[in-house]
Amino acid sequence: MGYTAQVELRLIPEDQCELAQVDAALNRLCLAVPPIKKNVLNACAQTVAADGVMQVLEAELLRAIADTLDCPMPPFIPENPV
């Protein structure tokens, strides 16, 4: 059985989004229980993979988020190493 958060989601305008806010959100998420951290990381991974292409910077950001949340992530290995 799944549970849905019953909180209002407030989005701020893009021009007000700064790294400090991302840092504060990740610090707050660090206090969450492991299943919530896992769900957040899965949502981030699905967002990165939505276009079918994972850019290097996207993979690095995903790994940084995983590290911040203390969630393990396997290494990314390219399909056709050069």
Steps between C-alpha positions, in 0.01 A plus 500: 500500500643839404459826678471840341632815661222733602694824473464790266782526248618856461712573193699820487578692182806380307682830547484447878649149490853497634749239614449604863137389479598163351756459778240582765252253350761222488601572860136463603464178298806359681280481810242281324467126549679279243188409296427869440862563398476207261178638348658842453807349335281284274302809399823682417622202295172481309520871428855466367401201286174650369650601166678166454845659522710544811751781464823490700399802707161342574669182620740701716213698653306180566804345669550816710136490613535129587817571696335788686204278592738218597336271243724260308511518122679260269761649266388598154672300230460604137361237266778552248817598689752679280 
